[in-house]
Amino acid sequence: MKTWKEIVHHTTFRYIDQSNDNYFNDVPVSAMTSFAIDDALATSVSEGDSPPSVRLWVHPNTVVLGIPDARLPFIEEGIHLLHDHGYQTVVRNSGGLAVALDEGVLNISLVLPGVKHITIHECYEAMVSFVQYMLRDLTNKIEAYEIVGSYCPGDYDLSINGRKFAGISQRRIKDGAAIQIYLDVEGSGSARAALIREFYDVSIQDGETKFTYPEVDPATMASLSELLNMELTMEEMKKRVHSTLEELGNEVVATVFSDRELATFQTRLQQMRKRNEGIIDME
């Protein structure tokens, strides 16, 4: 089994900061756009047209839904609730369930090649170790295991003292993988969890479901700023990502998207729009 540094280490990293962009390729930047961009990057990295990449993205007031969430018995009422709270929604193309994003949540996509010979779990472990390494001067208490009562629970929930601040998903295309993590950096993790709990309450009610949805307990979630009792900022976290890449590779470059990548993006964006047709109509 490879170590996380062997998996992540590459001579060159491509660094893409889209946390403040309003448009990409003349398309308004949104969570839907972001998932299409990651698909384009994973394709490009897989085919050797791009070096391994790290992309940062932030979106205001968005609830990212998993595929099972779209099948909730009263999903339309749940979507209207989120809309009333000022949140847009999108159904993602990677695994998981509902997650709340806002301007205090940093999303990191680590896009790596050669994953046909690397297990899904090894890629998850690599992201866990990447975050632990990035924050090693602030804490050594970050653990990875399922936090029952959190939203979008999974084996690779990141927590400190039993309170979750991050979750990981993974999207594989050909021989490339986009390992995606959201980090609650600023603000209230429990407030985000309370919103998702309310969404499930309204979307399930007394309806029957074939899928087991989480019973969200807001007390199980917090932001890094809350957990470390310090004011961490998004800018500081972005600098930490960049400096970690500099340590793991020989050079970090920022290159524009090629015409081929933009074409792939447009194809993937159309697929995302088709996936979200019903959800968007509800808003």
HELIX and SHEET records of a PDB file:
HELIX    1   1 TRP A    4  VAL A    8  1                                   5    
HELIX    2   2 ALA A   31  SER A   46  1                                  16    
HELIX    3   3 ILE A   67  ARG A   71  5                                   5    
HELIX    4   4 ILE A   75  ASP A   84  1                                  10    
HELIX    5   5 VAL A  115  HIS A  117  5                                   3    
HELIX    6   6 ILE A  120  MET A  134  1                                  15    
HELIX    7   7 GLY A  189  ILE A  204  1                                  16    
HELIX    8   8 PRO A  218  THR A  220  5                                   3    
HELIX    9   9 LEU A  224  LEU A  228  1                                   5    
HELIX   10  10 MET A  234  LEU A  248  1                                  15    
HELIX   11  11 ASP A  259  ARG A  275  1                                  17    
HELIX   12  12 GLU A  277  MET A  282  1                                   6    
SHEET    1   A 8 ILE A 142  ALA A 144  0                                        
SHEET    2   A 8 LEU A 158  ILE A 160 -1                                        
SHEET    3   A 8 ARG A 163  ILE A 173 -1                                        
SHEET    4   A 8 GLY A 176  ASP A 184 -1                                        
SHEET    5   A 8 VAL A 105  PRO A 113 -1                                        
SHEET    6   A 8 SER A  53  TRP A  57 -1                                        
SHEET    7   A 8 THR A  12  ASP A  17  1                                        
SHEET    8   A 8 GLU A 251  VAL A 253  1                                        
SHEET    1   B 2 TYR A  23  PHE A  24  0                                        
SHEET    2   B 2 VAL A  27  PRO A  28 -1                                        
SHEET    1   C 3 GLN A  88  VAL A  91  0                                        
SHEET    2   C 3 THR A  62  LEU A  65  1                                        
SHEET    3   C 3 VAL A  99  LEU A 101 -1                                        
END                                                                             
